[in-house]
Amino acid sequence: MKVHKIVIGSRGSQLALWQANWVKAELERLHSNVDINIRVITTSGDKIQDVPLAKIGGKGLFVKEIEEALLAKEVDLAVHSMKDVPMELPAELVVSVITKRESPLDALISKNGERLVNLPQGATIGTSSLRRSSQLLKYRVDFKIHPLRGNVDTRLRKVKTGNYDAIILASAGLNRLGWTSHITEEISEEILLPAMGQGALGIETRLDDTKTYDFISTLNHKQTNYAVTAERALVGRLDGGCQVPIGAYAKIENNLISLKGLVASLDGETIYTSENTGPVDDAINIGQELGSRLLKMGANEILEKLI
């Protein structure tokens, strides 16, 4: 039997390697004739740790070098957190598989175990996400938001050493690394609407590489794919990226998508939010329609100032 050789491109962070190794293990479980290796690729986003993402080009910096390796055929596929995948991909590449979603919610990790509502007046919260900071300020204007970059373990150390009263991280990453016990509380979507694709993994391949696609296609989770497709269509209609506070979260029940979208000003004083519902096979239109609705509500004024 011919051995199928696969090289996975991944960032070198603890979480990225967990994700790449999970995909590797799943493929090895599904196929006996496989030889899979992981190639660690350092991205621009990994190199620049002391500047907020919004000021250096956004989350695309976490995939650029990996996509270059894909295009050069140095790797066969790349594993990404979908929230890090930019709206526009190189024409020769495609996110061909999206795996089953972990929790899409944000998690509060507080120094003294207080829940969000019980944090002290003027509490210092660490996050570099404009989406999180704007919604937190809408919830409590007294919060002091401070930048926070680095890998998950680095961020956890910062709250433990007293630099912050609390930090906000994605629940999915903590759960995947086995660090659920660090979570003080998962924050309701009513307070913090998640980022598009948060909690989902995407596998990117070359568009013409049907052999690799056939090999990995069983890892695709249809419901997650529909949900993330709707979320990305919404963000694409808004033409927003890391520089803009945008939330997008879709739920699926009985083959219907319920998509909620949000655009906020940086200070959290102005927030536009709305919802759209429709059949799963109309995911792109559902997202685009909701984006258009938010723009008409006034979100375009926020976007024009920030983009």
N, C-alpha and C positions, 0 to 999 in steps of 0.2 A: 504494500500500500504506500502510495506516494505521500511524503510528509509535507504538510502545508506550513511554510515558514512565514511568520508574521513579526514585524517590528513595530512596537507601540511607542509613539513619541509622547513624552510627559514632562511637565515641570518637575523640579526636584524637591518641592515642599513635601512635608509629611502627608498632608491631605491629598495632594496630587498623586503621590506615589501609592497611597491607599487606593485611590480610584483606579489607577492604571492596573494595579495588582488585582483588584476585584474583577475588572474586565478580563484580565488574563486568566484568572481562576475559572470564571464562568465559561470562557471559550474552551479551556482545557476540560471542563466538565462535560461540555456538549460535544466535543470532537476528540477522538482518540489519536488521530493522525496529524498532530500539530506540534510545532516548535515555536514558542513565543518568547521574545525578548523585549525588554523595556529599555529604551534609550532616553536618558535624562537630558533635557535641553533647557538651558538657562535663558529666560526671556528678559526683555527690557524691563518689564514690570517687576521682575525679581531683583534686578540690579539696582533699581531706583527705589529706595525704601523710605526716604526722608522727605518726600514731596507728595501732597495729596494727588490721587489719580486724576482728578478733574483738571489739574494744572499741567499734566504731562501727556495728555492724549487719551485718557480713558482706559477701559478694560481690554481693549484690543491689544494693548502692550503685553498681555499675558498669553497671547496666542500667535503673535506675528512670527517669531522665529520657528515655532513648531510647524506652522503652515508652510514656511519656506522649506523646511526639511521634507514635508509631504510633497511639495511641488518638485523637489529635487530627487524624489523617490529614495530618500535616505531612510524614511519610515513609511509604513503601510497605512497606519491609522493614528489618529490623535484622540486622546480622551480629555475632555474639557468639562468644567462646571459650566452649565448652559448660561448662567448669569454673566459669565466672563466672555461669552462669544459675541463679537460685534455684529451689528445688523447686516453689514455687507461683507460677504466672503469673496475670495478670489474666484473668478469665473470657473476655474478648473476644479474647485473643491465644493463639497457638500456635507452638511451634517446629515448623514444617512440613517443614523440610529439614535434614538433617545430612550434611555433606560427608565425603569420604574422610579418614580419620584420618591425621595425621602421627604421629611417634613419641610414644607416651604417657608415656615415661620422664622422670625427672628427670635433670638434668645438673649435674655438679660443675665449677665453674670455680675453680681454685686459683691463688693468687698466684705460687707457685714451681713449678707444674707437677706437684705431688704428687697421686697418686691418693688416694682416700678412706682406704684402709687405711694409707697412708704419711704422712698428715698428722701434724704434731708433737703431742706430748702437750699437752693443753689448748688445741688449735687453736680459733680463733674463727671460727664459721661464720655467715654472714648469711642469714636467712630469716625471714619473718613468718608462715610456714605452720605451724600447730600439727601438722598431719599429718606434715610433714617433720621438725620438731624432735623430736617424740616418738620417731619411728623412728630418727633419728640418735642420740639418747641411749640407745636400746635397743642400738644397734650399738656405741657407744663412750660410756661414761658420762663420760669426761673432756672431751668436746667442750663448748665454751662457745657457746651459741646466742644471737645478738644480732639484734634486729629489723632488717628490711631492706624498705623500701618504695621505690616509684618505678618509672619506666619501665625497660625492659630496658637501654638504653644508660646510664642513670643508675646502675643496679646494677653494671654491668660496670666503670664508672669507679671505684666505691667499692672493689672488690677490687684494682684496679690501683694505687690510691693508698695501699694498705696498711692500710685500716681493718679488713680481714678477712683471715684466712688463706685463706678460700674462701667462695664463695656457692653457693647452689642455685637453679637456674632450670629451667623446663620446656624440654626439648630442642626441642619443636615450635617455640616462638617464635624460638629462635636459628637453627634450620634455615630457617624461613620468611624471616627477615631476611638470610640469607646469612652468618650469623656462626657457622657450625658450627666454624670453626677455633678459636673461643674455648673450646670444650668440652674439658676435661681428660679426662673419662670420662662415659659414660652409666651411671647407677647402676642395678644390677639390681633388678627388682621384688621380689626376695627380701629386699633391704635396705630399699628405699623403694617401697612399693606406691603406685602413682599415685592421683591424685584422680579422682573420677568425671568422665568427659568430657574428661579432659586430652588435648590434641592434636587434638580434633575441633572443627569450626566448626558453629554452628547458625544457621539463618536463621529469624527470627521474623517472623510476619505476622499480620494480622488474621484471625480465624477465618472471617469471612464474605467475605473477599476471594479468591474462587476464581479470579479472573482472574490475580492475581499468583501464586498457587500454581501454576496451570497453566504459567505462564511460567518458574518456577524449579524445577519438580519434577524435571527431568532431572539436577539437581545432587545429588539425594539418593543417598547410598551405603548400600545396604540393610544390609550387614554392620556398618558403623559405627553405623547407626541402631539395629540390634538390640542391639549391645554397649552403647551409651550408655543405651539404654532400660533394660537390666538393671541397669546401674550406678546410674542415678537411682532405680530402684525400690528398690534396696537402701538407699540413703541416705534415701529417703522413709520407708521402714519404720522406720529408726532415728530419724527426725525430727531429723536432724543437719544442721548447716550449718557455717559458717566457724569457729564457736566450739568445734567438736569435732574431735579428730583421727580422721578416718575415711578409709580408703583403699578404693577400689573399682575393680577392673580386670577386664574381660571379654575373652576371646579367643574367636574363632569358627573352627571347623574342621569340615568335612563337615556343615554345617547344625546343629552343636551349639554351644551357648554353655558355656564354662567360666568361671565368675565367682568371683573371690576377693575376700573382704571383710575389713576390719580395723577394729577400734576400739581406741584406745590411751589410756592415762592421759597427762597432760601431761608427766610426768617419764620416760615410757617404761618404767617398771618393770612395768606391767601391760599386756599386749597380748592381745586376743582375735582370732583369725583362723580363718577356715573357708572352704570352697569349696562351690559347687553347680553342677550340670551339667544341661542339658536342651536340648530343641529350640529353635531360634531364635524360633519363633512363640509361645513361652511365656516370652518375656523378662521380662515384668513379674512373673509368678509366681515365676520363678527368683530374681529380686532380692528380692522380698518374703519368700520362704521363707528365704533366707540371712540376711536381716535379723532375722527371728524367731529363727533359730538362734543368732545372735550375742548377742541379748538374753538368751536362756535360759542361755548360757554364762557370763553375768555382765556383759556390756557395758552392761546397763541401770544398773548401779551407777555406772559411769563417767559415763554420760549424765546421770543424775539430779544429779550433782555439778556438771556443767558447763553444762547447758542452763538 
